[in-house]
Amino acid sequence: MKRFLPLPVMLASLLVPLAASAEPASPALAERKETAAQRDARMAWFRDARFGMFIHWGLYAQAGGFWNGKPTKTNRCAEWLQIAGKVPVADYAAMAKDFNPVKYDPDAWVRAAKAAGMKYIVITTKHHEGFAMFKTAASPFNIVDATPYKKDAIKPLAEACRRHGIKLGFYYSQNLDWHHPGGGGGTWDPAQKGDPAKYVDGVVIPQLREILSNYGDISVLWFDIPGGAINQERADRIWKLVTEKQPKIIINNRLGGGYHGDIETPENFIPPAGFPGKDWESCMTMNHTWGFAKDDHDWKSTRTLIRHLADIASKGGNLLLNVGPNEKGEIPAPSLERLAEVGAWMKVNAEAVHATRSAGFAALPEWGRYTQRRNADGSTTLYAIVFDAPKSGEIIVHGLANPVVSARALGSSGAVAAANDGASVRVKLPESLKDKQDFVVAITVKGDLRLDNAAYPDSSGAIRLTPRQARCTKGLKEEIAGASGVDHSPPEQHLGFWTDAAATATWTIKTKSAGEYTLTARLGLPDKSSGSALEFVVGGAVLPLELESTGGWNNYKDMPVGTVKLPAGESELVVRVKTKKGDAPCNMAGLKLTPAK
Ligand code: FHN
């Protein structure tokens, strides 16, 4: 289901051409004037953390997604109530006199995060509503001066984080501000009119200075919605202030002014192949709203949350999982239940998540995900995070040539038999795991992982050829949507930029036995590329395919190519251009070989 937030929120999803090797981190290095080694040292805790808590808590919790008794949200997000209801500034601000979160217990929040296996917390210090959850001299519109609660909410949280060894990050809405004159996005109340320069100099800069000075070491600064009031000059000043005040701070990619920041920030979305060579974090709601909504009871299951965490970690990213406390300062019970259940899973399986790295497989196993950990003795532990155990009672790690040292199931005493089988490792599961879900098998092998990234038959005999597994010559490359923004379904991972008609894509296929397959290609192309043609060279045959528009580069359709014969053992499939119309013949999201009936 496509969900689109209003344009100011809709950040362009970037089509990022990815070279086969990792992306150079040079923009991030240049921005912080640091070497790769210095950056690695600064990012180390984040890359090991893998899991954090996002807290969206503000005056909007008082409304809980309702205004004048009516549900008032934008795209199910309750923290967008004021713009959804075009609520006048004075009427919205009047809520503050009733905001008194007497149940707020930051120590309990931090303990809940820690028990869930989370290593850091990012809390909204000021969201688009302009209300500060901290004492600020820049505006009386804050929790200390404007509410009967009269206490800074950030200070006790910072102290609790220090007590429990949890890193603290701040979310700050630097552009959108529907309260202060000149703030971005305020268009419905004359009180919002003002000079953006005065808003930035009078509110944003002073408040950033306060939150970066008054609460100790801050580990993350989570800006949101670039553009608008933040032009290059203002972004430059903000960047300078932040990096001088907190030199080791991690800054996300949403300041604006062309700053790449340290981390990509897909939102309610997991990029198919992550962001190879980049640090990234997927932030997710547990229901459909970031801020508390009285009527949103559509919670993701714990199983879904665990699998998102595993999927993200397997691609080298972090999950920043959101809670939206209510007007009393309570995290909703369904959120706490899920945090506790994820924590129970992490109690057994955290070693497959914390301080792991992507294992680098080019194809995702059909039964789950992989992470890896390099060991001090030179061996590597490959974690097979099994979502659903194959009926066969065996998992096959295709394309792993390293000699097996040992294998064990986390949290289970059953013996796990693992053995090399040619270019793969076969793992026989103990009876106790045969029909289980969401468990981890740790396979230790000699040396650093050596993967062949060839395409192998899955349990149904079908062979999928993914963009990541392709070897492309110049003029064709892998690209995925670098989605930094809202919950929208970006283009599939694919091979694109096929501007050179001489460019080819090649896959290596390995099968145990010879066989006949029907070949389909998942392609997308606009009208102007209609009339292009490809050739598929495989099993000694050349299969042509004339292309008709699918309505767009990323509007993919499965196109039948024909029947092919594959020999036993290793073979290659090459795709080349026969006719190129327009800029490129098509984008290619992958191929599939299905055993012929
Ligand atoms: O508009 C905000 C939204 O309220 C929420 O804070 C999310 C969290 O990443 N960020 C913006 C939408 O992209």
Residues whose N, C-alpha, C, O or C-beta is under 5 A from the ligand:
A	BS01	FHN	V9 E79 D224 E267 C283 W290 G485 V486
